[in-house]
Amino acid sequence: MIRFEDVSVTYDGAAEPAVQGVDFEVPEGELVLLVGPSGVGKSTVLGAVSGLVPHFTGGTLRGRVTVDGRDTRTHKPRELADVVGTVGQDPLAHFVTDTVEDELAYGMESLGLPPEVMRRRVEETLDLLGLAGLRDRPIATLSGGQRQRVAIGSVLTPHPRVLVLDEPTSALDPAAAEEVLAVLQRLVHDLGTTILMAEHRLERVIHYADRMVLLPGPAALPVVGTPPEVMAVSPVHPPVVALGRLAGWSPLPLTVRDARRTAGDLRERLAAAAAGSRATGAARADAAAPGRRRQAARPPADTGTGRRLRFRRRSSATHHTQAPQPHIAEVHSLSVRRDRVTALRHMDLTVTPGETIALMGRNGAGKSTLLGSLVGLVTPTTGTVTVGGVEPHRTAPPGLVRRVGLVPQEPRDLLYADTVADECAAADRDAGAEPGTCRALVSELLPGITDDTHPRDLSEGQCLALALAVVLTARPPLLLLDEPTRGLDYAAKARLVTVLRGLAAEGHAIVLATHDVELAAEIAHRVVLLAEGEVIADGPTAHVVVSSPSFAPQVTKILAPQQWLTVAQVREALA
């Protein structure tokens, strides 16, 4: 159905091809997963299927790409629209109408389908993607994840034979991602739809793939094979594969279920290691304070009722001995109503220096609205928000930039210059920082990017890293990030984690809204779980995510009932 024959793409003005030597075939009715580090050309490969590359992007395509027998060099995107449906990384760039229902119908109108067919398919898609409750909503009022589902739905309604998806679950909460992937699987299995998909969150999608295509980098040829074959050599892999490599499992498991069946010996080793560690610690404590009775740690107390469930961060036996810490930010009884929708209800939150908080919850739960309130983009309907002693929505940007910084879901909103060098120079001026401050951060987060690179030529993950560097240039005490790992591969995510840990160690407070449960497990001291604009859980990461089927990381699911969160923790325990 899709065939690449020794394809290379070189964009205008580029010294090297964006991709080269791409040669593989996607048979009809298969789901093929395209993987590789950020910036290796995955979006370019996807764009070549729909004809956007090179007809829209410009540049030179050598070799041959055919879709259902049509050569994309001689067929423009509109001449492929009846067979190929495409969803890019940025859903906002995809929309042409104002409401959800109109957007779902637009593609069919363009193809001239009868009204009765359009009506039936709109209803089917609303049900498939859980969008029925949003039918009449303006797209501008939707959360990022809701927009992602609408974008996917709009290309499903014309019933294309080929779907091309670029990071389709990146903005979705775990439950919504599972729903979308289940729909895609049904399209493949029941209707014979052919799907080529790029995704960095492999833990979500790898078990749905029939085959994988790995793009290792500009100098290496693609690797094509089954998921187990590719994962055995891939530099990017999900935690379940990383755990399997650490434990020496063969064959490598690709799902939590397969890993649990293999993990009995590893659980025993970890239990023995933990017991030995406790015994060593107890012996040291006895030697230091003979006669002192060791007390078992109490479980966290449930101090709330109904939907406003709270967890204490310390046991009552020690809480009174801790001096109260100053708060960088305070939210008291905050409610926000926008376009007849109540986004936040009586929200209370405090943020202390050096603390990393993960805001989690379903799409539309209020995470982005809360971040917007903290940075002054959203005005409270009732209640108060203070950051660094000021009310953000009443403070001019020059006075706010050194108190709080936000990296939004769409990082390109922060980028307006023609080159990376110009962006960095502007960031240094705006922050009153020493020249070169921003560029040094870019080099740390985004190795190999040259000064003359235009921001529009960067991948989504690279744009996010540049936007983060711009915001960090002012060294704000409070850093806010909205879906910061969207578009990042595992290596780029690890670099981000290192930077954020360093900032937290220096006393910066970090609040990030994320659906990435692996990121929360890796970096968050505390998780605040939201539902319908309210806090339903607030406590240490392990206490909140371990008990949640939706928000538990892969390592936790594999090694339960033991409470391990990350591969790094397991590695340290075994060492």
WOZI-V876087 format. One record per backbone hydrogen bond with DSSP energy under -1.0 kcal/mol. CO is the residue of the C=O (numbers start at 1). NH is the residue of the N-H. If there is no record, write none. Layout:
co = (CO,CO)
nh = (NH,NH)
This chain:
co = (1,2,3,5,7,8,9,9,10,11,19,22,24,26,27,30,31,31,32,33,34,35,37,41,42,43,44,46,47,51,52,52,54,60,62,64,65,66,67,70,71,76,77,80,80,83,85,87,91,98,99,100,101,102,105,106,107,108,109,114,115,116,117,118,119,120,121,122,123,124,125,126,131,132,134,135,137,138,139,143,144,145,146,147,148,149,150,153,156,161,162,163,164,165,167,169,173,174,175,176,177,178,179,180,181,182,183,184,185,186,187,187,194,195,196,197,198,200,201,202,205,211,212,213,214,217,223,225,226,227,228,230,230,238,239,240,241,242,243,244,255,256,257,259,263,264,265,266,267,268,269,270,271,272,273,274,275,276,277,278,279,280,281,282,283,284,285,289,305,307,310,315,315,318,319,328,329,330,331,332,334,335,335,336,336,338,341,344,347,349,351,351,352,355,356,356,357,358,359,360,362,365,366,367,368,369,370,371,372,372,382,384,386,387,390,391,392,396,396,397,400,400,403,405,407,410,411,412,419,420,421,422,423,424,425,426,427,428,434,436,437,438,439,440,441,442,446,450,451,453,454,455,459,460,461,462,463,464,465,466,467,468,469,471,472,477,478,479,480,481,483,485,489,490,491,492,493,494,495,496,497,498,499,500,501,502,503,504,509,510,511,512,513,515,516,517,518,519,520,525,526,527,528,529,529,531,533,534,537,538,539,540,541,542,545,548,553,554,555,559,562,566,567,568,569,570,571)
nh = (68,26,66,64,22,62,18,19,60,14,9,7,4,2,30,195,210,211,197,213,199,215,40,45,46,47,48,50,53,55,56,57,58,10,8,5,72,3,70,67,75,79,80,83,84,162,164,166,94,139,103,104,105,106,109,110,111,113,112,118,119,120,121,122,123,124,125,126,127,128,129,131,134,135,137,101,100,141,142,147,148,149,150,151,152,153,154,157,159,194,85,196,87,198,170,172,177,178,179,180,181,182,183,184,185,186,187,188,189,190,191,193,163,32,165,34,167,202,204,206,208,33,225,35,223,220,214,212,230,231,232,233,234,242,243,244,245,246,247,249,259,260,261,263,267,268,269,270,271,272,273,274,275,276,277,278,279,280,281,282,283,284,285,286,287,288,289,292,308,309,303,318,319,321,322,388,351,386,349,384,347,381,382,343,344,341,338,336,334,331,328,329,355,510,525,526,512,528,514,530,365,533,370,371,372,373,374,375,377,378,335,332,330,390,387,394,395,399,400,401,403,404,478,480,482,413,414,415,423,424,425,426,427,428,429,430,431,433,437,440,441,442,443,444,445,446,449,453,421,420,457,458,463,464,465,466,467,468,469,470,471,472,473,474,475,509,405,511,407,513,486,488,493,494,495,496,497,498,499,500,501,502,503,504,505,506,508,507,479,357,481,359,483,517,520,521,522,523,524,541,358,539,360,536,537,534,345,531,529,311,527,544,545,546,548,552,557,558,559,562,564,570,571,572,573,574,575)
